[in-house]
Amino acid sequence: MYVAGMSSWTWVCVMGGALVCVGVVTRIVCRQRRRLPVPRDVVLVHHFFGRGWKVPSKSPFPMKLETFLRITKTPYMNDHSGRMSAKGKTPWIEYNDTQVSDSQFCIEFLKKKKGIDLNRGLSEQQKAIARAFLKLIEENLYWALCIELFCNEANIPLLKPMSPLKGLGFWLYYWFVKRSIKSATWGHGIGRHSVEDVWTIAQADIQALSQYLGQKKYFMGEEPAEIDCTLFGMLSFLLVTMQGTRYESFTKQNHANLVTYFQRMKSSYWPDWDTLITASESFQNDQGPTHYSGLSFILTC
């Protein structure tokens, strides 16, 4: 069926995008039939995309959640099968008989359930500052990064190696993701600005993060706090996934303390980084084994 007023190319894109979606959904439905056996009191983290090309997750939010689990030494397993939560969100967790969606809600749930709190050493004022920066990172900077990566066509060559599809499939994938990002950011408001205006906003956000971090070991002081999980996850996206973009160059050239901080966090909590990226010759699919304090092993029940 051809819709009047729709160009041939648009029609091809729509149909191609629909086919890609059907393929992805079919793959997910098939995978959902295989459930991992999980020991009691072990957190099961559900990812949609699985491991990334040069970073353990293509999304900063699973990175945030896993970093929290690693810092708090909470035993967890990963499920890369693509199962979505009841809310249609990812990442999400299962803990014993409870399901929780959204990375922040997952952290809040585990804090109460296990009695752990990375913010226990912070004053009430520091907690307020940390929350304000969390919102800057997740509700502002994140969308700026997405707009740059997917809506600035200069970055298309950087996207091709990390795309799950090649050839014509890549262009259908790119069209679909770009359209989704534009729709989401238009509703948010930041997407109503030009790519260059968003670039100006992002520079101010990165500068604010750098200035507050200063020379501290962690973002709030000498001990890791909850905000460090969020910042590390977003810097993984900015400095690794977005390698070759002006965002990465700007950060490295003007805010070296953020780069040093990222490397310090990576070394401390992700010593197995190289085994968790698909570009590495030592890559291992870690779906199933239990992680504890950054290392993998099988728990005995």
C-alpha positions, 0 to 999 in steps of 0.5 A: 500500500502506498500512502499519498504524499509520501516520497519513494525514499521515505516509503522504503525507509518506513518499510525497512525500519518496520522490517528491522523492528520486526526482526529485533522483536522476533529475536527478543521474543525467542530469547525471552524463552531462555531464563537464567537460573539465578541464586538467591540474593544475587541481582540479575541485571537485564541489558537490551544491547549486550556488551559494546564495541569499545565499552562494556555497554553502549548505554551509560545507564547499565554502566552506572548500575553495574558500577554501583554494584561493583563499588558496593561489592554486590553479587550480580549476574548479567542477562544480555538476552534483550528481555525488557521490563514490564515498563518497557525500560532497560536496564532493569533488575530482578532480585529474588522475587522482585522486578525493578525498572530504571537504573536509579530506581534499581539503586534506590531499591538495593540501598533499602533492601541491602542496607547500603548507602554510598552517600552516608558520608555526605552532608545534607548540602552535599547530597543536594549538590550531588542530586543536582549534578545527577540531573544535569548529567542524565537529563541534559548532558545525556541528550546533548551527547545523543543529538551530537552522535546521531543527529550530526551527520559528520559522525556517521563514519564513527557509528558504522563500526559499532552498528549491529547492522551493516550495509543497507541495514546500517542506514535503516538502523541509523534512520530509525535511531536518529528519528527516535532521538529527534522525537524524544529530544523534541518533547524534552525541549533540547531537541528544538535547538540546532546541533550547534546550540546544543553543542554550546549547552554541552560545553557548559555542562562539561565545564561545570562537572570539571570545575566541581570535580577539581582535583578531588579523587572522587566527585564529592571527595575522597570516597566514592559516592552514588554520583560517581556511578552516574558520572562514570557511566556518562564519561564512558559514553563521552570518552569511549563511545564518542571517540573522534567527536568534538565532544571527546576532543573538547573534554580531553583538551580542556578538562583533563581532570575528567579524563584522569578521573575516568581512568582512575574509576575504570582501573579501580572498578573495571579491571576486566574491561578488556574482556567485556568489549566486543572489539577485544580479542579477549572478549568473553560473553559474561551472561550467566557468571556471577560478578563480585567486586569487578571479577567473575566467578560462579557462586555455589548455592 
